[in-house]
């Protein structure tokens, strides 16, 4: 009888140790993002993208599950924006002249705060598979327009001597033969104006991280920006109220409870 009790106690202690070890292993797998059967309710990502409007952008997103395969998302994008007809020029008549874009009225920076949804189209089956997700967003366009300032050639009484004056670009007064180059970037920053508008976005992302609590994804999509007025971009080209651009984004982030 005594031996049976001792055996029972030993087996019980051994079972407790095994259960404790399993719980510890489960916790380790959870912390390391190795458990597939876990629903992480929150995620956040940072992204870098190239776009068809001639430049680059940065992105931040924050999401939370509303169903098993659907998340409500908040995002902020910041990117530059160029007119398709922008061509860099140089006044070859003057030594050390600087490059400029003839006809460019303003430099643009777009800030897009928006909300939307992320839906899982194909869920991961294991670490080596790829999750395919669809994204839809709508939000505000807060487009910052900084006037272009140029260095203008001013003749003197001596035809061999000239002076340089920094002036806001005026298409009625400044031409290729009297533009020396673009003024320093910060000139005119205090004259920046905001042009509000709306945007809509649709995208597909391909998430390939080898841990279930992290995010590594490639995203391709399109954005439509619409404004109530024509954006003053170029002096001698057609400016629009609606712009469509494509982009390719690389995203990195994490998931948590």
C-alpha positions, 0 to 999 in steps of 0.5 A: 500500500505504501509503495503504491502511494509513493508510486502515485506521488512520483507519477503525479509530480512527473505529470505536473512537470510534463504539463509545466514543460508543455505550458512553457513550450507553448508560451515560448512558441507563442512569444516567438510567433511559431503557433499558427492557431492564434488570432492576433487582434492587432497589427501595425506596419511601416512601409516604403513605396515607389509610385508612378507619379515620379517618386517615393513615399512612406506609410504607416498602418494600424489595424484591428480584427473585426472578424477572423479574416477582416481588419479595420485599418487606419493609415497615413501616407506621405509622398512627393508628387510630380507632373508627368511633363516635368523635365529638368533643364539647364541654362547652357549659356552660363557657367555653373548654372543650376538645374530647374524645371521650366514651367513648374509652379509648385512643389507638392507633398501629399499627406493621406490620412485614411480608414479602410479594411483589410480582408484575407483572401488566402490564409497561411497554411504554414510558415513557408506559404504566403497570405494574400490580402485585399485592402480598400481605403478612403480618406483625405488628401492634404496636399502641400504646395510650396511655390517654386523660387528661381535664381534670375539673371539680371543684366547690368550696364556692362554686358559682361557682368550680371547679378542674380536675384531670387524670385518666385517663378512668374511664367510671364517674366521668367524664361529659359534665357534669364533663369540661372537655376533653382533657388535653395529648397527652403526658399518659399517654405513659409508660402506653402499652401494646403489643397484639400481633396479626397482619395480612394485606394485599392491594393493586394498584399502578399505577406510572407513572414516566417513568424506568425506575429511579424509582418513582411509583405509586398503590396501593389495597388492604385490610388485615385486623388480628387480635388475640388479645384485644379492643382497649380502644377505647371504653367504650360501644361494641362493641370487636372483635378483627378490623378491616378497612380500605381505603386509598389510597397514594401511593408514591415511590422508586427502583430500582438494581442 
